Amino acid sequence: MLKIFNTLSRKKEIFKPIYNNNINMYVCGVTVYDFCHIGHGRTFVAFDVIARYLCYLGYNLKYVRNITDIDDKIIKRAHQNGESIDSLTNRMIIEMHKDFDALNIQLPHSEPRVTQHIDEIITFIDKLIKLKHAYIAENGDVMFSISSNKYYGLLSHQNLANLRSKILTEISNTKKCPMDFVLWKVSGIDTPNWLSPWGKGRPGWHIECSAMTEKKLGKKIDIHGGGMDLIFPHHENEIAQSSCIYDISYVNYWVHSGLITINDKKMSKSNGNYFTIRELLLQYDAETIRYFLISSHYRSPINYNKNSLIQAHLSLKRLYSALHQTNISLVSNLNNTIFDKRFRRAMDDDFNTPEALSVLFDIAHEINRLKKNHAEEASSLVSKLYELGKILGLFQKQNSDFFKKIDQKSQIEELVKMRASAREKKDWVMADMIRNKLNEIGIDVSDNIKGTIWRSK
């Protein structure tokens, strides 16, 4: 019996679908102004595992993950780059998909973009105004009135009076209350804008998800998720908007993934510990990164450092080693249901991937014990290891390919060292020869002040 931790109630609850076997899930996606960072990887690998497991249980899942393609950060970055907003967002969406494909994150059924749902957003805002939950400020912005919603603060478990006391900004001509937030922002001719009943402008951040969930999934949602950093204010504000039109229970389960730290510090560019997925893919095998991301429970914080990735790689190597010299085609009557039950028990407990991984290691141990003298039984367990591993998004390659890649990496790094040595000696002919050799085997190399980095083409 599947139990899911609900952020709203702060307890594990038995999963009860709204529409029997047909379930839906909406996850807040990426604001596409830059390459995805490892925190994005953590969130979307977590929900990828959740989606895979729900399908494994036999549910017909409709999974929606939005894309924010209009935002202050996007406008600023496009201006800095000297490119159009469409050019920037389309380029970053392509790069996002490359990173997610590498991490074996399956595509959702739908990826609605904000700019493609402006009409729905305007309609939603208009409803809020008519219901007296929103108002037009003196400067033309449309604001949501926090005081009009008695449920505000329930998700983040904060008292509205306490929240107000923490806000130091004075009430301006745009707000009746310091905590009121923008639904529609007036835009000048030099920024993207759409025509609305309140003049030309663009949507605020929070309203987009309320409008797109209704458009894509209707008025009731089984699971709504995102990173823990979205609980407040984004999801709190989203509940405020949507509950004014439906009710507080329009989402059955609010699910949030834990944050990632780098060497026990919060990841930020100012701390100098900000890593994109693309940068990590230059250093580590993609499946190793995915293994690392699921090695902790999705709600727990996870700390990235070099040792954690080394340990993840060694653990993954142990699983692949068990598959070495086995024949999956052999038939056996071995009863593997004990492993199915243990795996189900782990994943039914709020998607407990660390416990599920321990089941995989027990299967691997049995394979190693049996494969020399009991090939048929070992073969049956190999099939089970592949089956359960794929629910976690593991075993993306054949066993032989995994070890071939390890050998290949050692050879590549040796060539890179030889090239670096040639460059130090100013032996440019040798350096170019090695670069050409690397290019022939599909490896790009680039040099910077820190040294040479390489990546597969």
C-alpha positions in Angstrom: 0.0 0.0 0.0 1.7 3.2 -1.2 2.1 6.0 1.3 3.3 9.5 0.3 4.5 12.2 2.6 2.2 15.2 2.1 3.8 18.6 2.8 0.4 20.1 3.6 -0.4 17.6 6.4 3.3 16.9 7.3 2.7 13.2 7.5 2.6 10.1 5.3 -0.8 9.4 3.9 -2.1 6.4 2.0 -2.3 7.2 -1.7 -5.9 7.3 -2.9 -6.3 8.4 -6.5 -9.0 10.8 -7.5 -10.1 8.9 -10.6 -9.4 5.3 -9.7 -6.5 4.0 -11.9 -6.0 7.3 -13.9 -3.8 9.7 -12.0 -2.1 12.9 -12.7 1.0 14.7 -11.5 2.2 18.3 -12.1 5.8 19.3 -11.3 7.1 22.9 -11.5 9.8 22.9 -14.1 12.8 25.0 -15.1 13.1 28.7 -15.7 15.1 28.5 -18.9 17.7 31.3 -18.8 20.8 29.2 -18.1 22.1 25.6 -18.1 20.5 23.4 -15.5 22.4 23.0 -12.2 22.8 19.9 -10.1 19.8 21.0 -7.9 17.6 20.7 -11.0 19.0 17.2 -11.5 18.1 16.2 -7.9 14.5 17.4 -8.3 13.7 16.0 -11.7 15.5 12.6 -11.1 13.4 12.3 -7.9 10.1 12.9 -9.8 11.3 10.7 -12.6 11.6 7.8 -10.2 8.2 8.6 -8.7 6.6 8.6 -12.2 8.3 5.3 -13.1 7.2 3.7 -9.9 3.6 4.8 -10.3 3.6 3.3 -13.8 5.1 0.1 -12.4 2.2 -0.1 -10.0 -0.1 -0.1 -13.0 -1.5 3.4 -12.8 -2.2 5.4 -16.0 -0.2 8.4 -15.2 -0.4 11.8 -16.9 2.7 13.7 -16.0 3.0 17.5 -16.7 6.2 19.5 -16.1 6.0 23.1 -17.1 8.6 25.4 -18.6 8.8 29.1 -17.5 9.9 30.9 -20.7 9.2 34.5 -19.6 10.7 36.0 -16.5 12.8 38.9 -15.2 15.9 36.6 -15.2 15.2 35.6 -18.8 14.8 39.2 -20.0 18.0 40.2 -18.2 20.0 37.3 -19.6 18.8 37.8 -23.2 19.7 41.5 -22.9 23.2 40.6 -21.6 23.7 38.1 -24.4 22.4 40.4 -27.1 19.9 37.8 -28.3 16.2 37.6 -28.5 14.2 36.0 -25.7 12.9 33.3 -28.0 16.4 32.5 -29.1 17.6 32.2 -25.5 14.7 30.1 -24.2 14.6 27.8 -27.2 18.3 27.2 -26.9 18.2 26.6 -23.2 15.2 24.2 -23.6 17.3 22.1 -26.1 20.2 22.1 -23.6 17.9 21.2 -20.7 16.7 18.1 -22.7 20.2 17.1 -23.4 21.1 17.1 -19.7 17.9 15.3 -18.7 18.4 12.7 -21.5 21.9 12.1 -20.2 20.5 11.5 -16.7 17.9 9.2 -18.1 15.0 11.5 -17.0 12.1 10.5 -19.1 10.0 13.1 -20.9 6.7 14.0 -19.2 3.5 13.7 -21.2 3.3 17.4 -21.6 5.7 20.4 -21.2 3.5 23.5 -21.3 5.3 26.8 -21.8 4.0 30.0 -20.1 4.1 32.0 -23.3 1.8 29.5 -25.0 -0.9 29.9 -22.2 -1.3 33.6 -21.9 -5.0 33.5 -22.7 -5.6 30.9 -19.9 -3.6 33.1 -17.5 -5.6 36.2 -18.3 -8.9 34.3 -17.8 -7.7 33.0 -14.4 -6.7 36.5 -13.3 -10.1 37.9 -14.4 -11.9 35.3 -12.3 -9.8 36.3 -9.2 -10.7 40.0 -9.8 -14.4 39.2 -10.1 -14.3 37.2 -6.9 -12.6 40.1 -5.1 -9.4 38.2 -4.5 -7.4 40.5 -6.8 -7.3 44.2 -7.5 -5.7 46.6 -9.9 -3.1 48.8 -8.3 -2.6 52.5 -9.1 0.4 51.7 -11.4 -1.7 49.2 -13.4 -0.3 46.0 -12.0 -2.9 43.3 -11.0 -2.2 42.2 -7.4 -3.4 39.2 -5.4 -4.9 40.2 -2.1 -3.4 37.9 0.6 -6.0 39.0 3.2 -8.8 37.7 1.1 -7.7 34.0 1.5 -8.1 32.4 4.9 -5.9 29.5 4.0 -2.7 31.5 3.4 0.3 29.9 5.2 -1.1 26.4 5.5 1.4 24.7 3.2 4.5 26.4 4.7 2.9 26.2 8.2 3.4 29.8 8.8 1.1 32.3 10.6 -0.1 35.1 8.4 0.4 37.7 11.2 4.0 36.5 11.8 4.7 36.6 8.0 3.4 40.2 7.9 5.7 41.2 10.8 8.7 39.9 8.9 8.0 42.1 5.9 9.8 45.4 6.3 8.8 47.0 3.0 6.3 49.8 3.2 3.0 49.7 1.5 3.4 51.3 -1.9 1.0 52.4 -4.6 1.2 48.8 -6.0 0.1 47.0 -2.8 -2.6 47.2 -0.2 -0.6 44.8 1.9 3.2 44.3 1.8 2.6 40.5 1.2 0.3 40.9 -1.8 2.0 39.6 -5.0 1.7 40.4 -8.6 -0.5 38.5 -11.0 -0.1 40.7 -14.1 2.8 43.1 -14.5 2.6 46.2 -16.6 5.3 46.1 -19.3 6.9 48.9 -21.3 7.4 48.7 -25.1 11.0 47.6 -24.5 10.0 44.4 -22.7 7.8 41.5 -23.8 4.1 42.1 -23.4 0.7 40.8 -24.2 -2.6 42.7 -24.5 -5.0 42.2 -21.6 -8.0 43.9 -20.1 -5.6 45.7 -17.8 -3.3 46.9 -20.5 -0.1 45.5 -22.0 1.9 43.4 -19.7 3.1 39.9 -18.7 2.2 37.3 -16.1 3.7 37.1 -12.6 5.5 33.9 -11.7 2.9 32.2 -9.4 -0.2 32.6 -11.6 1.3 30.6 -14.5 1.1 27.2 -12.6 -2.5 27.8 -11.4 -3.6 28.4 -15.0 -1.6 25.6 -16.6 -2.6 23.0 -14.1 -6.3 23.8 -14.8 -5.7 23.7 -18.5 -3.7 20.5 -18.6 -5.1 18.5 -15.7 -8.4 20.0 -14.7 -9.6 21.2 -11.3 -8.3 18.2 -9.2 -4.7 17.0 -9.1 -3.4 13.9 -7.5 0.2 15.0 -7.0 1.8 18.5 -7.2 5.5 18.6 -6.7 8.7 20.6 -7.0 11.9 21.3 -5.0 11.6 22.2 -1.3 12.6 25.8 -2.1 9.3 26.2 -3.9 7.1 25.6 -0.8 7.3 29.3 0.1 6.4 31.5 -1.6 5.7 29.9 -4.9 3.5 26.9 -3.9 2.0 28.9 -1.0 0.9 31.6 -3.5 -0.3 29.0 -6.0 -2.6 27.5 -3.4 -3.8 31.0 -2.5 -4.8 31.6 -6.1 -6.3 28.2 -6.9 -8.1 27.7 -3.7 -10.1 30.9 -4.2 -11.6 29.3 -7.3 -11.8 25.7 -6.3 -11.0 24.8 -2.7 -8.0 24.0 -0.5 -8.1 20.3 -1.4 -7.7 20.8 -5.2 -4.3 19.0 -4.8 -4.4 15.7 -2.9 -0.6 15.4 -2.2 2.0 18.1 -2.1 5.4 16.5 -2.6 8.7 18.3 -2.3 12.3 17.1 -2.9 15.2 18.0 -0.6 17.9 20.5 -1.4 21.5 19.8 -2.4 24.6 21.2 -0.7 28.1 21.3 -2.0 30.7 20.3 0.5 28.2 20.9 3.2 27.5 24.5 2.0 24.5 25.9 0.2 25.1 25.9 -3.5 25.4 29.4 -4.9 27.5 31.3 -7.4 28.7 33.7 -4.7 30.1 30.8 -2.7 32.0 29.6 -5.8 30.4 26.1 -5.5 27.8 26.3 -8.3 27.8 23.3 -10.6 25.8 22.8 -13.7 24.8 19.3 -14.8 26.8 19.8 -17.9 30.0 20.5 -15.9 29.5 17.3 -13.9 28.9 15.3 -17.0 32.4 16.3 -18.1 33.8 14.7 -15.0 31.6 11.7 -14.2 29.5 9.1 -16.0 25.9 10.2 -16.2 24.6 7.0 -14.6 27.0 7.5 -11.7 25.4 11.0 -11.2 21.9 9.5 -11.3 22.9 6.8 -8.8 24.3 9.5 -6.5 21.0 11.5 -6.7 18.8 8.5 -5.7 21.2 7.2 -3.0 19.5 9.5 -0.5 15.7 9.7 0.2 14.2 12.3 -2.1 13.0 14.4 0.9 16.4 14.4 2.6 19.1 16.9 1.9 22.0 15.5 -0.1 25.6 16.7 0.0 27.7 16.7 -3.1 31.5 16.3 -2.9 34.0 14.3 -4.9 34.1 11.4 -2.5 30.3 11.0 -2.8 30.6 10.7 -6.6 33.5 8.2 -6.2 31.4 6.1 -3.8 28.4 6.3 -6.2 30.6 5.0 -9.0 32.0 2.2 -6.9 28.5 1.1 -5.8 27.2 1.2 -9.4 30.3 -0.8 -10.5 29.4 -3.5 -7.9 25.9 -3.9 -9.4 27.3 -4.1 -12.9 30.0 -6.6 -11.8 27.3 -9.0 -10.7 26.0 -9.0 -14.2 29.4 -10.0 -15.6 29.6 -13.4 -17.2 25.9 -14.2 -16.8 23.4 -15.4 -19.4 20.0 -13.8 -19.1 18.5 -16.2 -21.7 18.7 -19.2 -19.4 15.3 -20.4 -17.9 14.8 -21.0 -14.2 12.0 -21.8 -11.8 13.6 -19.8 -9.0 11.0 -17.9 -7.0 12.1 -14.2 -6.9 9.0 -12.9 -5.2 10.8 -12.1 -2.0 12.8 -9.5 -3.8 9.7 -8.0 -5.4 8.0 -7.8 -2.0 11.0 -6.1 -0.4 11.4 -3.7 -3.3 7.7 -2.8 -3.2 7.8 -2.4 0.6 10.6 0.1 0.3 9.1 2.1 -2.6 5.6 2.0 -1.0 7.2 3.8 2.0 7.2 7.2 0.4 9.5 6.1 -2.5 12.4 5.0 -0.2 15.1 4.6 -2.9 18.0 3.9 -0.4 16.1 0.9 0.9 15.2 -0.1 -2.7 18.9 0.0 -3.6 19.7 -2.3 -0.7 17.4 -4.8 -2.3 19.3 -4.5 -5.6 22.6 -5.2 -3.8 21.1 -8.3 -2.1 20.1 -9.6 -5.5 23.6 -8.8 -6.8 25.1 -10.7 -3.9 22.9 -13.8 -4.7 23.9 -13.6 -8.4 27.6 -13.6 -7.5 27.0 -16.6 -5.2 25.1 -18.6 -7.8 26.5 -17.8 -11.2 29.5 -20.1 -11.2 27.6 -23.4 -10.3 23.9 -22.5 -10.7 23.7 -20.5 -13.9 20.0 -20.9 -14.4 19.1 -19.5 -11.0 21.6 -16.7 -11.5 20.1 -15.9 -14.8 16.6 -15.5 -13.2 18.1 -13.1 -10.7 19.8 -11.1 -13.4 16.4 -10.6 -15.1 15.0 -9.4 -11.7 18.0 -7.0 -11.1 17.4 -5.4 -14.5 13.7 -5.2 -14.0 13.8 -3.5 -10.6 16.9 -1.4 -11.5 15.1 0.1 -14.5 12.3 1.4 -12.2 15.0 3.5 -10.6 16.4 4.5 -14.0 19.5 2.4 -13.7 21.2 -0.1 -16.0 21.1 2.3 -18.9 23.7 0.2 -20.8 24.9 -3.3 -21.2 27.3 -4.7 -18.6 30.1 -4.9 -21.2 29.5 -1.3 -22.3 29.8 0.0 -18.7 33.2 -1.6 -18.2 34.3 -0.6 -21.7 33.5 3.0 -20.9 35.7 2.8 -17.7 38.6 1.5 -19.7 38.0 4.1 -22.4 38.0 6.9 -19.8 41.4 5.8 -18.5 42.8 5.8 -22.0 41.3 9.2 -22.7 42.7 10.7 -19.5 46.1 9.3 -20.3 46.1 11.0 -23.7 44.9 14.2 -22.2 47.9 14.1 -19.7 50.3 13.4 -22.6 48.8 16.4 -24.5 49.2 18.6 -21.4 52.8 17.6 -21.1 53.4 18.3 -24.8 51.9 21.8 -24.4 54.1 22.5 -21.4 57.1 21.6 -23.5 55.7 23.8 -26.3 55.7 20.7 -28.6 52.7 22.0 -30.5 53.0 19.3 -33.2 52.6 16.5 -30.7 49.8 18.4 -28.9 47.9 18.8 -32.1 48.4 15.1 -33.0 47.0 14.0 -29.7 44.0 16.4 -30.1 43.3 14.9 -33.6 43.5 11.4 -32.1 41.0 12.4 -29.4 38.7 13.9 -32.0 38.8 10.7 -34.1 37.4 8.7 -31.1 34.7 11.3 -30.5 36.3 13.4 -27.8 36.4 17.2 -27.7 39.1 19.0 -25.7 39.3 22.6 -24.6 41.9 24.5 -22.7 41.4 27.2 -20.0 43.4 28.7 -17.1 42.6 25.7 -15.0 43.9 23.2 -17.5 42.4 20.9 -20.1 38.9 19.5 -20.0 37.4 16.8 -22.3 33.9 15.6 -23.2 32.3 13.2 -25.5 30.9 14.8 -28.7 
